[in-house]
Structure formats: structure tokens, C-alpha cells
């Protein structure tokens, strides 16, 4: 599993480490601790960048980020279900 240190991520994106800690506290991301240093899984970087844009560009608070994240997860689940149902329908046609 590839990771990046939170401190490196924050320097690169010019965000305070408290932002990443808050995302973790709201369980929007999972942090990995390696030798007493917090790391982010590379697979979560896109998600974090989206949350950063929502928070900093649109002033969405952390509660709002949590709601938006849950809605995105639900939409993705529904889209997967639609694809499965379409495939079943094509089978019967």
C-alpha cells in the first residue's frame, strides 16, 4: 500500500494539518500511522482534494462535507445497481 506523509501532503497543497485531522475525526478519511507519523493512503488523495475544494472554495463546513460524502457514496451505490439491473434487463430482451 502506497502512502504519503500528512506533513508532505499539507506542504504540497498548502493546507494546515488540522484540516486533515478534522477529516479523520469526521471519519471522512482513514489515516495510517507508520512509526509515529501519520500517513494518507494514495487512493484517498482524489477524495481529499475534492473535500478541500468544497471546504475552501465553497466554504462547506465539516458537517456538510460529511453529508456530501454520504450522498456521493449513496449515488455511486445506486449507479452500480442501475448498471446491474440494465444488464439483467438486456439478458431477458
N, C-alpha and C positions, 0 to 999 in steps of 0.2 A: 504494500500500500504506500503510495507516494504522498508525502505531506510537505507542508511549508510551515515554518515557524510563524506564529501570530505576529511577532515583532517585525519580521521581514515583510509580511503582508501589509501591516499597518504603515510601515515606512513607504512601501511602493505605492500604496493607494492614498497616502496622506490622510489616514483616519486614526482617531485615538483608539488605543487598545480597549478602552472601556466600551466602545461600540461593539466589538467582537465579544467581550464578556457579557454584555447585555443580550446579544443574540443567543449566546449559550444559556444564559439564565432563563430566557423565554423558551428554551428548547427548540429554537429555530435551526440551530446548527449543533453539531457534536464536535467538541474539542478533544484532542488526543494529547495526553501528557507523556512526553518522552524525556526522561532524565530531567525532571522538574521544569521542563519548558513546554508551554502549550503549543500545539500544532493543529493545523487545519488539513483535513483530507482534501487533496487536489480536486476530487469530484465535486466538492461543495463550493468551489470558488465562483462558478457562474451564479449560483443561488445567492451567495453573499453579495456579489456585485449588484444583482437585481435589488436586493434588500437595501443596499447602500443608496442606490438611485432613488428608491421610494422614500427612504428616510431623509436624505439630504436635499434632493431636488424637489420633492413634493411635500416635505415636512410631515410625513406619516410617522406617528409615534409607534412605540414597540408593541402596544396592544393592537394597533391597526395592522402592523406587519404580521403579527400572529394570525389575525383574521384573514388577511390576504393570502398568506401562505396556506392556510387550511382550505380556502376556496380554490386555490390553484391545484392542490392535491386532489380535491373532490372533482374538479373539472377534468383532470388527467385520468382519473378512475372512470368517469363517465365516458370519456372519449374512447378509452380502451374497451369498455363494454359495448359501445356503439359499433366499433370495428368487429368485435366478436359476433354481434348479432347480425351485422351485414354479411359476414362470411357464412353464417348459418343459413341466412335467407337465400344467398346465392346457391348454396348446396341444394335447396329444395326447389329452386326455379327451373 
